[in-house]
Amino acid sequence: LLETHPRGNPFLSPLWLEVWLRHFGGSLSTKWIVFRDDDGSFAGIGNVSEGLDGGRKGLFLTGSRDVWDYRDFLIRPGREEEAFRALSSALLEGSFDFLELDSIARYSPTAEIFPGVMESCGWKVSRETEETVINLLLPATWEGFLAMLSSKDRHELRRKVRRAEKEGPCELVKTVDSAQLNEKMGLFLDLHRKSRRDKSEFMTEEMEAYFRDLAEEFLKKGWLDLSFLRFQGKEVAGFLSFDFGGRKYVYNSGYDPEFSWYSPGIVLAAYCLREAIEKGMKGFNFLRGREDYKYHLGGREETNFCLRAERA
């Protein structure tokens, strides 16, 4: 189902859900909603959690906004309308007052089809803008990428890369060996905490354990890309990313402020973008957060929605 989803991404994988539940799902009452065809084959699936809102009983897509950029049902293409009609009946039979779907991508079939179907079944549906993710469709060549940028952004990117390389050497370093992962994740987490105060406050011991577990599991799948910029013999910036479905998802980052004059984060982003283009990847998703550098590197905003269906 994940492979057939037009907006399939690592956040919708069973593995992501498994790791998150392991660390944060202890107090949740979760349910699987399974859609089947008449012959018993899977047509869709989703994981939800029971909850109360103002004394009303409802269901939420399992997950949390702080570490989960996309959530959704996985429904076989073309079966969405039928599935949501069946879902409406199941909610009414279960005496649920509402269903809330967070972090739904703008281009997901759910964003397009769910509101109309649920309204036709007698539900009141609201759609609110929740988050903005910054995404970039990659051209076939590095020169094509540079041509996409404004003249100012192109000049600044080249200037920053040249400045660092002049004072270098600069090198893109990858973590591909499970034996290195513990050490390299420690290095990444140190850079993450150093880079900004809010990141340091976010990266609690509990969150660190989650990040380490996620990295270990994704490395086994071949989805992890833990990259560093080695500058003057020292790792000074890091990206924790996922390679999935021909796209790169930059989940989190960090850098050493002592080297901020050399713009290590921008240089690392440029190196990773160039590598992704050379590999023939289709997209480079910076995910949530409106940091200026994402726009200067050609990123475009895409909206995530919160959809809520309530008994009329």
C-alpha positions, 0 to 999 in steps of 0.5 A, a space after each residue: 500500500 505504501 508503494 502505491 500511495 502517490 505521496 508515499 514517504 518514510 513517515 507513513 511506513 510501518 517502521 516509523 509508527 513502530 519506533 514512535 510507539 515504542 518511545 511515546 505510545 505507552 499511554 495511548 489506546 490505538 486501533 488499526 482501521 483496515 479496509 478490505 475488498 470483497 475477496 479479503 485483500 487489503 484496500 487500505 489501512 491506518 492507525 488511530 488513537 482514541 481521545 477526548 475533546 471537550 468531553 466528546 469521544 473521537 479518533 486521531 491519526 496516531 503520531 505527534 507533530 513534533 517529530 512527524 511531518 506527514 500522516 495519512 491513511 494508506 489507501 489503494 489508489 482509486 478506492 479512496 471514496 469507497 473507503 471513506 464512506 465505509 469509514 463514516 459508517 464505522 465511526 457512527 457504529 462506534 459512537 465516535 463524535 469526530 475524526 481528526 487527521 493531522 499533517 495531511 499533505 496538500 497533494 494527498 488524495 485524502 486532502 482532496 477526497 475526504 472532505 467531500 465524502 464525509 460531508 455527503 455522509 452527513 458529517 461537518 468537515 473543517 480544513 485548517 492550514 497546519 504546517 508548511 513544508 519546504 520541498 524542491 523538485 530536482 532537475 537532471 543536472 547541477 547546472 540546471 539546479 543553479 539555473 533555477 535559483 535567482 541570480 542573487 541566490 546563485 551568486 551567494 551559494 557559489 560564494 559561500 562554497 568557494 570561501 569554505 573550499 578555499 579555507 578547507 579542505 571540505 569533504 562530504 562524509 557519509 555514515 554507512 557502517 552500523 559499527 560507526 552509527 553510535 559514534 556518528 549519531 553522538 556527533 550529530 546530536 552534539 552538533 544539533 544541540 550546539 546549533 540553536 537553543 531551541 534545538 538543545 531544549 528539544 533534544 531531551 534524553 527521551 528524544 535522543 533515545 528515539 532519534 538513535 533508535 530511528 537511525 538504527 532501524 532506518 540504516 537496516 532498511 537502507 533508508 538512512 542518510 547521515 551526512 557530515 561536512 568535514 572542514 579542516 579535518 573536523 565534522 562541523 555540520 550534519 544532516 540526518 536525512 532519509 532516502 525514500 522513493 527516489 526522494 531525500 527527506 532532510 529530517 534534522 540538522 546541526 552545525 558548530 557555531 564556531 565555524 558559522 563564518 564559513 556557512 557550513 550548513 549551506 555548504 553541506 546542503 549544496 554538497 547533498 543537493 549535488 549528490 542527490 542530483 547525480 544519483 537521479 533523485 526526483 526531489 529534495 524535501 526540507 520538511 517543516 520549518 521556514 528557515 531562510 536557507 531553504 528558500 535560497 536553495 530553491 525550496 517551495 512551500 507546500 501546505 499540510 492540513 488538519 482535517 476534522 470531521 464531526 457529527 453534524 
